[in-house]
Amino acid sequence: MRTMSGISQFLKRNAIAYMFLTPWLLGFFVLTLYPMIYSLWLGFTNYDFTQPDATHWIGMGNYLKMFGPLFGQSEFTMSAGEVLRADRYYLKSLSVTFTYVFASVPLKLMAALAVAMLMSQKLRGVSFYRAVYYIPTLLGGSVAIAVLWRKLFEKDG
């Protein structure tokens, strides 16, 4: 009798596991990995949605345009030979984004923690407030599905 090699035995034992993993891996590659790599590639080109055929490689040009003023550069040369000014609107939007993140996220987190701590206490009326708080979450999807089915079953739906 012939014995199977170590790799063949491993594959035979784990074939079902690989079959179950295949849909997830396919989805991961198509919906996550490919878009990430493609967007990284686009970051190094001068892609224009209106003229996709005119795309060419500009290297770090986009990143220098965005981050140049942070490093004291007001002008720089791209690989294509164009001179660009640093984008002041980008820096403004970056500061607004960081302000929002560092102000809003901790405040929302503290408020959510305070509400959770209050809801876990044995206080009078807490069960009523729990119901009022969670009913929109429970009913939201049901109402949307009911409206959808109602539209589907209309006379001209």
SULRA-V545399 format. One record per residue. N is the residue number from 1. RES is the residue in one small letter. D_LAST is the distance of its C-alpha to the last C-alpha in Angstrom with 1 decimal. Layout:
n=N res=RES d_last=D_LAST
n=N res=RES d_last=D_LAST
This chain:
n=1 res=m d_last=66.7
n=2 res=r d_last=64.9
n=3 res=t d_last=63.5
n=4 res=m d_last=60.4
n=5 res=s d_last=60.7
n=6 res=g d_last=59.7
n=7 res=i d_last=56.6
n=8 res=s d_last=55.4
n=9 res=q d_last=55.9
n=10 res=f d_last=54.0
n=11 res=l d_last=51.0
n=12 res=k d_last=51.1
n=13 res=r d_last=51.1
n=14 res=n d_last=48.3
n=15 res=a d_last=46.0
n=16 res=i d_last=43.4
n=17 res=a d_last=43.5
n=18 res=y d_last=43.0
n=19 res=m d_last=40.0
n=20 res=f d_last=38.4
n=21 res=l d_last=39.3
n=22 res=t d_last=38.0
n=23 res=p d_last=34.2
n=24 res=w d_last=35.3
n=25 res=l d_last=37.8
n=26 res=l d_last=35.5
n=27 res=g d_last=33.0
n=28 res=f d_last=35.9
n=29 res=f d_last=37.3
n=30 res=v d_last=34.1
n=31 res=l d_last=32.5
n=32 res=t d_last=35.7
n=33 res=l d_last=38.9
n=34 res=y d_last=37.9
n=35 res=p d_last=36.3
n=36 res=m d_last=39.3
n=37 res=i d_last=41.8
n=38 res=y d_last=39.9
n=39 res=s d_last=39.8
n=40 res=l d_last=43.5
n=41 res=w d_last=44.3
n=42 res=l d_last=42.4
n=43 res=g d_last=44.6
n=44 res=f d_last=47.6
n=45 res=t d_last=46.3
n=46 res=n d_last=45.6
n=47 res=y d_last=42.0
n=48 res=d d_last=40.2
n=49 res=f d_last=36.5
n=50 res=t d_last=37.1
n=51 res=q d_last=39.9
n=52 res=p d_last=39.5
n=53 res=d d_last=42.2
n=54 res=a d_last=44.8
n=55 res=t d_last=44.7
n=56 res=h d_last=48.2
n=57 res=w d_last=49.8
n=58 res=i d_last=51.3
n=59 res=g d_last=52.3
n=60 res=m d_last=52.6
n=61 res=g d_last=52.1
n=62 res=n d_last=48.7
n=63 res=y d_last=50.2
n=64 res=l d_last=53.4
n=65 res=k d_last=51.5
n=66 res=m d_last=49.7
n=67 res=f d_last=52.6
n=68 res=g d_last=55.6
n=69 res=p d_last=56.5
n=70 res=l d_last=56.6
n=71 res=f d_last=59.5
n=72 res=g d_last=61.3
n=73 res=q d_last=60.2
n=74 res=s d_last=59.2
n=75 res=e d_last=59.1
n=76 res=f d_last=58.9
n=77 res=t d_last=58.7
n=78 res=m d_last=55.8
n=79 res=s d_last=56.5
n=80 res=a d_last=55.4
n=81 res=g d_last=58.1
n=82 res=e d_last=56.0
n=83 res=v d_last=57.2
n=84 res=l d_last=54.5
n=85 res=r d_last=54.8
n=86 res=a d_last=53.5
n=87 res=d d_last=50.1
n=88 res=r d_last=50.8
n=89 res=y d_last=47.1
n=90 res=y d_last=46.6
n=91 res=l d_last=49.4
n=92 res=k d_last=48.0
n=93 res=s d_last=44.6
n=94 res=l d_last=46.3
n=95 res=s d_last=48.4
n=96 res=v d_last=45.3
n=97 res=t d_last=43.5
n=98 res=f d_last=46.6
n=99 res=t d_last=47.2
n=100 res=y d_last=43.6
n=101 res=v d_last=43.9
n=102 res=f d_last=47.4
n=103 res=a d_last=46.8
n=104 res=s d_last=43.3
n=105 res=v d_last=43.1
n=106 res=p d_last=46.3
n=107 res=l d_last=45.5
n=108 res=k d_last=42.0
n=109 res=l d_last=43.7
n=110 res=m d_last=46.4
n=111 res=a d_last=44.0
n=112 res=a d_last=41.9
n=113 res=l d_last=45.1
n=114 res=a d_last=46.4
n=115 res=v d_last=43.2
n=116 res=a d_last=43.4
n=117 res=m d_last=47.1
n=118 res=l d_last=46.6
n=119 res=m d_last=43.8
n=120 res=s d_last=46.2
n=121 res=q d_last=49.0
n=122 res=k d_last=49.8
n=123 res=l d_last=49.3
n=124 res=r d_last=48.3
n=125 res=g d_last=44.6
n=126 res=v d_last=43.6
n=127 res=s d_last=41.3
n=128 res=f d_last=39.4
n=129 res=y d_last=39.1
n=130 res=r d_last=37.9
n=131 res=a d_last=35.1
n=132 res=v d_last=34.2
n=133 res=y d_last=34.4
n=134 res=y d_last=32.3
n=135 res=i d_last=29.6
n=136 res=p d_last=27.5
n=137 res=t d_last=27.8
n=138 res=l d_last=26.7
n=139 res=l d_last=23.9
n=140 res=g d_last=22.4
n=141 res=g d_last=20.7
n=142 res=s d_last=19.6
n=143 res=v d_last=18.0
n=144 res=a d_last=16.1
n=145 res=i d_last=14.9
n=146 res=a d_last=14.0
n=147 res=v d_last=12.0
n=148 res=l d_last=10.1
n=149 res=w d_last=9.6
n=150 res=r d_last=8.7
n=151 res=k d_last=5.8
n=152 res=l d_last=4.9
n=153 res=f d_last=5.9
n=154 res=e d_last=4.8
n=155 res=k d_last=5.7
n=156 res=d d_last=3.8
n=157 res=g d_last=0.0
